[in-house]
Amino acid sequence: MHALFHLLPTLGLRFKPSSSRFLSHPISFSYSLSTMSSSVALPSVSLKKVSFGGPEFLKSSNSLGFKHGIRGFGPRNLDKSRVFMSVSVGSQTAVDDALFLDYKPTCAFLFPGQGAQAVGMGKEAQKVPAAEDLYKKANDILGFDLLDVCINGPKEKLDSTVLSQVSWCGALMLIYRLQSIQMAQYAFPVLVETKEGHFNNYDAATISPAIYVTSLAAVEVLRARDGGQQIIDSVDVTCGLSLGEYTALAFAGAFSFEDGLKLVKLRGEAMQGAADAAKSAMVSVIGLDSEKVQLLCDAANEDVDESDKVQIANFLCPGNYAVSGGVKGVEAVEAKAKSFKARMTVRLAVAGAFHTSFMEPAVSRLEAALAATEIRTPRIPVISNVDAQPHADPDTIKKILARQVTSPVQWETSVKTLLNKELKKSYELGPGKVIAGIVKRINKGAAIENIDV
């Protein structure tokens, strides 16, 4: 790659690296290696202007279903373009995965994960045609009326469970701050007490698409407001919690709205299947820093077999970390928590140990689905839950998404990194306000606005 830059002066060209900001006149580099007999040809350099933010890019890439009549979610500001570097070997094109490594964020979109759902979400979408259209497109793929489920929630899917979740959290607020309890159960497909006093499992195949579509509908609701398009155009980084990472990638044009919907549905089904295959559990540890929670996990693991070992599964925010693993390991964590000065533990009524090796059976299904899905370089940085870094290479993004279900969620590091890079403003798009609460827990002075639908 370095040799490529040395060729530029011979062509009368100058290149000024700028991976942290977008350029108004980007250059696309590509070179191919070919063999003739035993000789290797020198790389050929092609240069062209590429704009990743304009309508033509959205049309050509079918960003978020543009081909099917749905508006693209990407900024339409033609100045939001950047250097795009790729290496072509034969018919294969490899993108420099470090393209966004030195990004400098100013405005971020943050998307929620499972646990943010509530009966009535999506009502505002009915008032915005572009938002309502997303639900209609989802209906064709899912085979049922998703907006009706979101708003009216049949009891077996959303209604009684979520409504009683509110009262359940309200009771726990007397023990600890409500915000912390919401965070404790957040970002996983949860089981919550119903009005009858029993626990019912959220239908992951319904909830995952519901959160995904409702969050992207929030983008359209914002766009319809005065100044909304300007806000969308100003977004230069995005990320999402667990499931929300797929929403962030869709917003950034990495895959179409339809493909993202199919992926999150399959992901929910695959994780549920993995959870059913083993006895596992999750518990939220409140009041300890991550180092002490790790020590707590180490102590618990000394008392259980390998199959019951636990690990931190979600680094959510200071004082709130979710631990996953075998049932006996989780019980050991609960038993030892007081001796480590934890304020409390909250057993999460989830189907299994998400974001750990217990989810390994889901990986192969995800890998197959991702391999069959067209994924493009995002037009803006999308921060990964796995390593809290942005990635540009589509193949790397596929690998990261497959690994995500077995890897701890690095949400705290992601948010801290954005704030340390002097992020000016962020927006939470989707149902609920838990993301905003998490950000405020990390930094009280952070500027964040919720766009709920």
DAQUI-V243558 format. One record per backbone hydrogen bond with DSSP energy under -1.0 kcal/mol. NH is the residue of the N-H (numbers start at 1). CO is the residue of the C=O. E is the energy in kcal/mol with one decimal. If there is no record, write none. Layout:
[[NH;CO;E] [NH;CO;E]]
//
This chain:
[[5;1;-1.0] [6;2;-1.4] [11;8;-1.5] [12;9;-1.8] [13;8;-2.2] [23;81;-1.0] [28;48;-1.2] [29;84;-1.4] [36;39;-1.9] [39;36;-2.2] [41;34;-2.1] [58;54;-1.6] [59;55;-2.7] [60;56;-2.6] [61;57;-2.2] [63;58;-1.7] [65;62;-1.7] [68;65;-1.3] [69;66;-1.8] [70;65;-1.9] [80;77;-1.9] [81;79;-2.1] [84;27;-1.2] [86;29;-2.2] [87;94;-2.8] [88;31;-1.7] [89;92;-2.5] [92;89;-2.0] [94;87;-3.0] [96;85;-1.5] [99;96;-1.6] [101;98;-1.6] [103;100;-2.0] [104;20;-1.5] [108;425;-2.1] [109;237;-1.5] [110;427;-3.3] [111;239;-1.9] [116;113;-1.5] [120;150;-2.5] [121;118;-2.0] [123;120;-1.4] [124;453;-1.8] [126;123;-1.1] [127;124;-1.4] [128;125;-1.4] [132;128;-2.6] [133;129;-2.3] [136;132;-1.7] [137;133;-2.4] [138;134;-2.2] [139;135;-2.3] [140;136;-1.4] [141;137;-1.1] [142;138;-3.2] [143;139;-2.6] [146;144;-1.2] [149;145;-1.6] [150;146;-2.5] [151;147;-2.5] [152;148;-2.8] [153;149;-1.3] [157;154;-2.6] [158;154;-2.7] [162;158;-2.6] [163;159;-2.6] [164;160;-1.9] [165;161;-1.2] [166;162;-1.4] [168;164;-2.4] [169;165;-2.7] [170;166;-2.1] [171;167;-2.0] [172;168;-1.8] [173;169;-1.5] [174;171;-1.2] [175;172;-1.4] [176;172;-2.5] [181;177;-1.6] [182;178;-2.5] [183;179;-2.0] [184;180;-2.2] [185;181;-1.6] [187;114;-1.2] [191;349;-3.1] [194;198;-3.6] [197;194;-1.9] [200;192;-1.2] [204;202;-1.1] [206;203;-1.8] [207;203;-3.0] [208;204;-2.1] [210;206;-2.0] [211;207;-2.6] [212;208;-2.2] [213;209;-3.0] [214;210;-2.2] [215;211;-2.2] [216;212;-1.8] [217;213;-2.4] [218;214;-1.5] [220;216;-1.2] [221;217;-2.2] [222;218;-2.4] [223;219;-2.4] [224;220;-1.7] [225;222;-1.4] [228;225;-2.2] [231;227;-1.6] [232;228;-2.4] [233;229;-2.6] [234;230;-1.2] [235;232;-1.0] [236;107;-2.2] [238;381;-2.0] [239;109;-1.9] [241;111;-2.4] [244;241;-2.4] [245;242;-2.0] [246;243;-1.7] [248;244;-2.4] [249;245;-2.1] [250;246;-2.1] [251;247;-2.6] [252;248;-2.0] [253;250;-1.6] [254;249;-2.7] [260;256;-2.5] [261;257;-2.1] [262;258;-2.1] [263;259;-2.1] [264;260;-2.5] [265;261;-1.9] [266;262;-2.2] [267;263;-2.8] [268;264;-2.1] [269;265;-2.0] [270;266;-2.9] [271;267;-2.5] [272;268;-2.0] [273;269;-2.2] [274;270;-2.0] [275;271;-2.2] [276;272;-2.0] [278;275;-1.0] [281;325;-2.7] [283;323;-2.5] [284;346;-2.8] [285;321;-3.0] [286;344;-2.8] [287;319;-2.3] [293;289;-2.0] [294;290;-2.1] [295;291;-1.9] [296;292;-2.3] [297;293;-2.3] [298;294;-2.4] [299;295;-2.3] [300;296;-2.3] [301;297;-2.6] [302;298;-1.0] [303;300;-1.5] [308;305;-1.6] [309;306;-1.3] [311;324;-2.3] [313;322;-3.1] [314;322;-1.6] [315;409;-2.6] [316;314;-1.4] [317;320;-1.5] [320;317;-2.4] [321;285;-1.7] [322;314;-1.9] [323;283;-3.3] [324;311;-2.8] [325;281;-1.9] [326;309;-1.0] [330;326;-2.4] [331;327;-2.4] [332;328;-1.9] [333;329;-1.9] [334;330;-2.3] [335;331;-2.1] [336;332;-1.9] [337;333;-1.4] [340;337;-1.0] [341;338;-1.9] [342;337;-2.1] [343;286;-1.9] [344;286;-1.4] [346;284;-2.4] [348;282;-2.0] [350;348;-2.6] [354;352;-1.7] [355;405;-1.3] [359;356;-2.0] [360;357;-1.9] [362;359;-2.0] [363;360;-1.4] [366;362;-1.9] [367;363;-3.1] [368;364;-2.1] [369;365;-2.0] [370;366;-3.0] [371;367;-2.3] [372;368;-1.2] [373;370;-1.3] [376;254;-3.0] [379;252;-2.4] [383;238;-2.1] [384;389;-2.3] [388;384;-1.6] [397;393;-2.4] [398;394;-2.1] [399;395;-1.9] [400;396;-2.6] [401;397;-2.5] [402;398;-1.9] [403;399;-2.0] [404;400;-1.5] [406;403;-1.4] [409;313;-2.6] [410;385;-2.8] [411;409;-1.1] [412;315;-2.8] [414;410;-1.7] [415;411;-2.6] [416;412;-2.6] [417;413;-2.5] [418;414;-2.0] [419;415;-2.4] [420;416;-2.8] [421;417;-1.6] [422;419;-1.6] [423;418;-1.7] [424;106;-1.2] [425;106;-1.9] [426;447;-1.8] [427;108;-2.2] [428;449;-2.8] [429;110;-2.3] [430;451;-2.0] [437;433;-1.6] [438;434;-2.5] [439;435;-2.6] [440;436;-2.2] [441;437;-1.8] [442;438;-1.8] [443;439;-2.6] [446;443;-1.9] [449;426;-2.0] [451;428;-3.6]]
//
